[in-house]
Amino acid sequence: MQLEKSAYSAAEKSTGVVLNLGHTAHGARQIYGGVAGILLLCLSIVIAGCREPVGIAQKQRNSLSPQVARYMTEAEGAFSRGVYELALAYTDSAEAYVPELADLHFLRGKIYTQLNQLQVAQAAYQVVLEIDPEYAGARFDMGLNSFRRGKLRDAINYYLEEELEVGPTTALYHELGRAYARIGVPDSAEAAYEQALSLDPEHTTTYMWLGQLLEETGNLEGALEASLNGLRLRPDDLDYQYIVGTQYFRLDSAEAALPYLEPVANEWTWHHGAQFNLGQIYMRLGREAEAETYFARADEAQQLQQRVNEAQNAINNDPTSPANWIELGNRLRESKRYGRAIEAYKNGLTIQVPPGLALYMQTNLATLYMECGDLSEAARRFEAILRADPDLSAARLNLGIVYAQAGRFDEARTMWTELLEREPPNIAAQSYLEQLDTMDQNEYVEASTTDCRDSG
């Protein structure tokens, strides 16, 4: 059997999403269907190195009325929280006063990128450049979107234009390196990565991508050296541990690889490469029974990933379908990738959906937050669900659980008591009330939680 190649993918994850606060019909009437305060507006240029914008956009910011500035601040805040529908609504409000405000079109580009509506996002960025040709970050983000769409030459051109107009940044050279590597020009990719590291010698992600580039070109010793440099800066990062462990094994050092890959495989049960590679290591070490266990887990993970890939492909073909986002959320939840499942459901909720379907999606979201241990967000969502439909017994039951896990025992008791009044034979509510009567309420008992910050 062949060792599965290391594949760092944190920068290519599906992202997006959020609470449906009323559809604004924004897409139907608009041309195109890091976030800080408006006066700081490096906005998403946190990614691009946070170079202070100059020129027309800055002059616009300096002359904004307090009302429009407030709309933009609220829009940026909603975007940073993932409440994209609300963020779009605030940009609509700002546009009513200043339709040629470059920042609002830039923010829309960021939002539509998160929603996987990449063509719409590109059109938004193009409007930004028509308003201010020197707007920092617009061409960079257009390059990122082009990369995601497989238009690699376009991505490279956008990055080079950004360098010419705005100047060099670590992130720009990093992404340029990725694009060159993808089109099969390793020398240019390596040079770009080295330029990124010359600007920021502690840019851990570049070390990891450089390591994988060197691995692909057969320089395994150099690859491991680069990857270890990144891991030293972020020793707890499972992505980096996976890459280092895999590279050690490819260098015929199973003993050195084992402590890196074991925690990754045990944490990422959904990750085919982690399961398969650890199985290979156990086989090399003569631990055949353990190897077979992980090979079986690898087969299961591969099947789960295939279903995730199919759902993601459906979204790539039609990102405006709520059903596609629901399917992706369900498949990610099935594979225990809860953070990404949350993002998928939230993305779907930015699209206009029937009230019943929206309530179903909100219930799934609230349950996911509960499973992740984000009790305040879970409670907020279950409370909103019950305001919309007080007869949803499952939401009332789960809200009681959330209250109890958060130490809000009186509120938990109220929820379950109300549920029993509505449904006298509700065995689950009765059982929880009995547990509540016998437990020591003076001790705060943390809920069993899952880390929803997916990686890999």
Helices and strands as residue ranges (DSSP letters): G 10-12, H 26-29, G 43-46, H 56-62, H 66-81, H 84-97, H 102-114, H 118-131, H 138-148, H 152-165, H 170-182, H 186-199, H 204-216, H 220-233, H 238-250, H 254-267, H 272-284, H 288-317, H 322-334, H 338-348, H 355-372, H 375-388, H 393-405, H 409-422, H 427-438
